[in-house]
Amino acid sequence: MLNPVIDEDGAPFWEFTARGELRVQGCADCGELRFPPRPCCPHCQSFATEWRLMSGRGRIWSYVLPHPPLLPDYAEQAPYNAVLVELADAPRIRLAGNVVAAPDARLDSVDPARLRIGAAVRIAFTEIDGLAVPRWLLERG
């Protein structure tokens, strides 16, 4: 699998995922949340940042089912999903990921017919090549 490139601004995000926490960068001056992480607040231009703990719950805002040609590392797991999840705690923040049946399940572990825009999900973490990667589990109900 392809791991994300971790830069200085995003490093704290990955440090928190290693602890099993979903945190989003926010401005320590005006309070606005932002993702992806960046050095300067786009609202007030402050460089003061903080990392706020999120509940890990959200809703599927959008999703796709990639079709060939696929990257070789992913082709064997097709059909799989790629989702954008709108966070319950921060509706303007959307995180990309995959909905899976269990934290360590394959990317093709959820039947695509079960996915719906607006479906409730919760975060789970799995370790891939030493990195705690966020994934999403469908909520019951």
CORDA-V452737 format. One record per run of one state. SS is the DSSP state (~ for helix, > for strand, _ for the rest). FROM is the first residue (numbers start at 1). LEN is the number of residues. Records with the same first field share a line. If there is no record, write none. Layout:
SS: FROM-LEN ; FROM-LEN
//
This chain:
_: 1-10 ; 19-4 ; 28-5 ; 35-14 ; 54-3 ; 65-7 ; 76-6 ; 88-6 ; 98-1 ; 100-12 ; 115-5 ; 129-2 ; 139-3
~: 11-8 ; 72-4 ; 112-3
>: 23-5 ; 33-2 ; 49-5 ; 57-8 ; 82-6 ; 94-4 ; 99-1 ; 120-9 ; 131-8
//
